[in-house]
Amino acid sequence: MEKFIVTPKEDKSVTMTIRIDRALQEEYNDLAVKTNHSRNELISMALQYALDHMELKDE
């Protein structure tokens, strides 16, 4: 019989506290219900999208 091998889960996430406008939070709450994604998932996706599409300009 082969062994059932369990390896440690790699946790890449961190906890971070931010302050956002209440209206923005409500929009994410509504979107979470509509898409069946957690609010945290949606915000993380949005942050990654912003980084991937950001352009920095020198003044």
C-alpha positions as a printed Julia matrix, in Angstrom:
59×3 Matrix{Float64}:
   0.0    0.0     0.0
   1.33   3.46   -0.94
   1.7    6.08    1.75
  -0.51   9.15    1.86
   2.05  11.96    2.02
   1.03  15.41    3.23
   3.45  18.29    2.75
   3.24  21.67    4.49
   1.09  24.22    2.71
   3.03  27.21    1.44
   1.28  30.32    2.7
   2.21  33.36    0.63
  -0.44  35.67    2.03
  -0.03  38.39    4.63
  -2.53  40.34    6.66
  -2.68  44.05    5.93
  -4.95  46.79    7.26
  -6.04  49.68    5.01
  -8.62  52.44    5.26
 -10.98  52.91    2.34
 -14.07  54.96    1.68
 -17.26  53.26    2.9
 -18.84  53.54   -0.56
 -15.92  51.63   -2.08
 -16.3   48.88    0.52
 -20.0   48.6    -0.3
 -19.21  48.27   -4.01
 -16.8   45.42   -3.25
 -19.41  43.79   -1.01
 -21.96  43.9    -3.84
 -19.45  42.61   -6.38
 -18.5   39.75   -4.06
 -22.12  38.62   -3.89
 -22.59  38.88   -7.66
 -19.37  37.03   -8.56
 -19.17  34.47   -5.75
 -15.63  35.67   -4.98
 -14.65  36.91   -1.56
 -14.14  40.63   -1.15
 -10.52  39.87   -0.28
 -10.03  37.96   -3.56
 -11.51  40.83   -5.57
  -9.37  43.46   -3.88
  -6.26  41.35   -4.34
  -7.08  40.91   -8.04
  -7.63  44.66   -8.41
  -4.33  45.48   -6.71
  -2.44  43.06   -8.95
  -4.15  44.53  -12.04
  -3.17  48.04  -10.96
   0.47  47.02  -10.5
   0.56  45.19  -13.84
  -0.86  48.21  -15.7
   0.76  51.07  -13.82
   3.01  53.51  -15.6
   5.32  55.76  -13.64
   6.22  59.1   -15.14
   9.12  61.33  -14.14
   8.09  64.87  -13.36
